[in-house]
């Protein structure tokens, strides 16, 4: 049986990481040109306010305006969502490019981790094919 040395394992991981990133950009790269949409992004725009900036000092005040400070007032209680959403607003601000870039990097990280796990159990070729199959699966919806 062929055994891989440390250099070839590092090279394989590097290839998998780069390919995952390139694949993510191939699938979703057009989103980097997107603009805000009032239907989907109104919450971001409202939170940023006229200054289009969420200052660190205003972060906690904005957090207190969510269901975290008022449990039971909203239909759903999503404390993690509120913290993550406000963190995104704080870090990415009014730049749709930064928002979509971050999501594409997260998607490529998902591809990479899936590929790494499947590769460990099935081998490189089968892992590659299975990962691409999963990533390219249609949602089945509209």
HUHUUR-V311788 format. One record per backbone hydrogen bond with DSSP energy under -1.0 kcal/mol. NH is the residue of the N-H (numbers start at 1). CO is the residue of the C=O. Records with the same first field share a line. If there is no record, write none. Layout:
NH=CO / CO
//
This chain:
9=5
10=6
11=7
12=8
13=9
14=10
15=11
16=12
17=13
18=14
19=15
20=16
21=17
22=18
23=19
24=20
25=21
26=22
27=23
28=24
29=25
31=28
32=29
33=30
34=31
41=37
45=41
46=42
47=43
48=44
49=45
52=49
53=48
62=58
63=59
64=60
66=63
73=70
82=78
83=79
84=80
85=81
86=82
87=83
88=84
89=85
90=86
91=87
92=88
93=89
95=92
99=95
100=96
101=97
102=98
103=99
104=100
105=101
106=102
107=103
108=104
109=105
110=106
111=107
112=108
113=109
114=110
115=111
116=112
117=113
118=114
119=115
120=116
122=118
123=119
127=123
128=124
129=125
130=126
131=127
132=128
133=129
134=130
135=131
136=132
//
